[in-house]
Every structure is written in C-alpha cells, then in structure tokens.
Amino acid sequence: MTSPVLDLTNTVKDYRGLRPLRIERLEVISSESVALVGLDELMAEVFVNLVTGGALPDAGEVRIFGRSSSTISDSTEWLSVVDRFGIVSRRAVLLEAFTLLQNVAVPFTLDLESIPADVESRVVKLAREVDLPEAAWNSAVATLDAASQVRVRLARALALDPDVVLLEHPTVGVGRQQVGPLGEHIRTVARRRGAAVVALTGDTAFANAVATRVLTLDASTGRLTDRRGFFSRLRHR
C-alpha cells in the first residue's frame, strides 16, 4: 500500500481568525490530485505552513512523508522537508521588471542579468513544460496576463522536482475561459512527474479541472466531504 505524503488527523491551528483551522482527517497519497474548497486565503496560508512543517498544530497531528511534523528538530531538517514541496502562491513575489525567463530562473541562480547557459537550458525546458509561449519568454513578467503569471509561478515551483505541489487560490484574477485549461494542464504536468497536487481554492471550476478528488471543508467541524460524485449525479439527471 502506498504511504501518504500528507496525513492530518484532528488537526487544529488557531490563527486569530473567526475560528481556528480544523481538519478532521485528510490523507493524500503520492501522485494524487486533491482540491480543498472552503479555505479562504489566510486559512490557506496557515494550512500550507502546517503541511510544510513551518508551524505546528495546537492539537492533533500532521504527518509529512510518514513522519510527524513535531519531530522536525532543527532548520536543516526543516529545509530538507520544504525542498520536497513546490508552492504556487501570490505570496511568492514576481520580479516585475525582469523577463519571464529571468523569473523562472530564480530558483537556480541570482545572476539574472546573464543567465548561465546550463541554467538557461533548464529554464527553457520548464517554460515549455508549463506551456508558456516562446514569444513571451523575453517579455517583462508584469506585462503577462494572470494565467501566464500562474504558469511562471508553477515553473518556479517545479524547478527542484517536488514531491507535492501546493496551490494557494491560483485562479484569482484569471479569466474564466482560462481556468479549466489551466487546471487540466497542472494536473497533467503533475501526473507526468509523479507529484501529488493539493489545491486550495474557492473556484469549483478549477477544483474540478485540477483534481481527481474535490473535498469541501466544513470550517466549524473540520470535516472534509467529497461532493464531486453528488454534483456529477445532479448534472446527469
């Protein structure tokens, strides 16, 4: 049986919001794509901190790649855990005056004015993988539309070959016609790489496109309910 990459049990984290973040039970296995609906942007940030070991729960347990986050003893161990995640978030600042390729190069080098040839080849490969058109590669990232900027952040997140891709409300500002194709592409890329996906979103169209399992959070109880099958049956009546 495949061991889960993430396993949360009766997890509670108070972040001074309306109510604490509660997750009664969540298990994500390797290569699985899961969308969680019902977490606002602040709650999503708290969730990401918990599952990457950046914060400890007030109650319950978070297990990351088979070990409890409470056993991470120092910054070296923590960095080894974080390196296994790729995070797509607007909190990851884009360098607006730099080009698309220069922004994708950030995980590899700080020499953005003259990207080394070996780094450039990796950057170009990532740009193609996330479906960024060559015509835009040398454009300032600030001139790109919202969907393309998500793809730039995705390329960065994939740079170090993560085991899990975490997405924090990625479709904010993205045109509605682009949401479905974006979600499907992310799911395809992750599946090809064998990476799990956990998407935190309020966008049900994106959730259905990116994930094989769509779970809705009851924030008062922490219960996650799989409603995809229910809604699918309604549509086909």
Residue pairs with C-beta under 8 A, 6 or more apart in sequence:
2 29
2 30
3 29
3 30
3 65
3 66
4 27
4 28
4 29
4 30
4 63
4 66
5 28
5 29
5 30
5 64
5 65
5 163
5 164
5 196
6 26
6 27
6 28
6 51
6 62
6 63
6 64
6 164
6 196
6 198
7 26
7 27
7 28
7 61
7 62
7 63
8 23
8 25
8 26
8 27
8 50
8 51
8 60
8 61
8 62
8 63
9 24
9 25
9 60
9 61
9 63
10 23
10 24
10 25
10 59
10 60
10 61
10 222
11 21
11 22
11 23
11 26
11 50
11 57
11 59
11 60
11 61
11 62
11 222
12 20
12 21
12 22
12 57
12 58
12 59
12 60
12 222
13 20
13 21
13 46
13 50
13 55
13 57
13 58
14 20
14 21
14 58
15 21
15 42
15 43
15 46
17 42
17 43
19 219
19 220
20 58
21 39
21 43
21 46
21 47
21 50
21 219
22 219
22 220
22 221
22 222
23 47
23 60
23 217
23 222
23 224
24 221
24 222
24 223
24 224
25 224
26 36
26 215
26 224
28 34
28 164
28 196
28 198
29 196
30 163
30 194
30 196
31 190
31 191
31 194
31 195
31 196
32 196
32 197
32 212
32 213
33 187
33 190
33 191
33 196
33 197
33 199
33 210
33 211
33 212
33 213
34 196
34 197
34 198
34 199
34 211
34 212
34 213
34 214
34 215
35 198
35 199
35 200
35 201
35 206
35 207
35 208
35 210
35 211
35 213
35 214
35 215
36 47
36 198
36 199
36 200
36 201
36 215
36 216
36 217
36 224
37 201
37 202
37 204
37 207
37 214
37 215
37 216
37 217
38 202
38 216
38 217
38 218
38 219
39 47
39 200
39 217
39 219
40 202
41 168
41 169
43 219
44 168
44 169
44 200
45 89
45 91
45 168
46 55
47 200
48 54
48 87
48 89
48 166
48 168
48 200
49 55
50 56
50 57
50 62
50 69
51 62
51 64
51 85
51 166
51 198
52 64
52 81
52 82
52 85
52 87
52 166
53 62
53 64
53 69
53 72
53 78
53 81
53 82
54 78
54 82
56 62
56 69
56 70
57 69
61 68
61 69
61 70
62 68
62 69
63 69
64 81
65 81
65 84
65 163
72 78
72 81
83 160
83 162
84 162
84 163
84 164
85 162
85 163
85 164
85 165
85 166
86 154
86 156
86 157
86 158
86 159
86 160
86 162
86 164
86 165
86 166
86 195
87 157
87 165
87 166
87 168
88 150
88 153
88 154
88 157
88 165
88 166
88 167
88 168
88 170
89 153
89 166
89 167
89 168
89 170
90 153
90 168
90 169
90 172
91 168
92 153
92 156
94 103
94 141
94 142
94 149
94 152
94 153
95 102
95 103
95 106
95 112
95 141
96 140
96 141
96 142
97 140
97 142
98 112
98 140
98 141
99 137
99 138
99 139
99 140
99 141
100 127
100 132
100 136
100 137
100 138
100 139
100 141
100 144
100 148
100 152
101 115
101 120
101 123
101 124
101 127
101 137
101 138
102 112
102 115
102 141
103 141
103 152
103 156
104 123
104 126
104 127
104 152
104 155
104 156
104 159
105 112
105 115
105 119
105 120
105 123
106 112
106 156
107 156
107 159
107 160
108 119
108 122
108 123
108 159
109 115
109 116
109 119
115 123
122 159
123 155
124 137
126 155
126 158
126 159
127 134
127 137
127 155
129 155
129 158
129 189
130 151
130 152
130 154
130 155
130 158
130 185
130 189
131 151
131 185
132 148
132 151
132 152
132 155
136 144
136 148
141 149
141 152
144 152
145 175
145 178
146 172
146 173
146 174
146 175
147 174
147 175
147 178
147 182
150 170
150 171
150 174
150 182
151 182
153 170
154 165
154 186
154 189
157 165
158 165
158 189
158 193
161 193
162 195
163 195
163 196
164 195
164 196
164 197
164 198
165 186
165 190
165 195
165 196
165 197
165 198
166 198
166 200
167 186
167 197
167 198
167 199
167 200
167 201
167 210
168 200
169 200
169 201
169 202
169 203
170 182
170 199
170 201
170 206
171 179
171 182
171 183
171 201
171 203
171 206
174 182
176 205
179 203
179 205
179 206
179 209
180 205
180 206
180 209
181 209
182 206
182 209
183 199
183 205
183 206
183 207
183 208
183 209
183 210
183 211
184 209
184 210
186 197
186 199
186 210
187 197
187 209
187 210
187 211
187 212
190 196
190 197
197 210
197 211
199 206
199 207
199 210
199 211
201 207
201 210
204 214
207 214
208 214
208 228
213 226
213 228
214 226
214 227
214 228
215 224
215 225
215 226
215 227
216 224
216 225
216 227
217 223
217 224
218 224
218 225
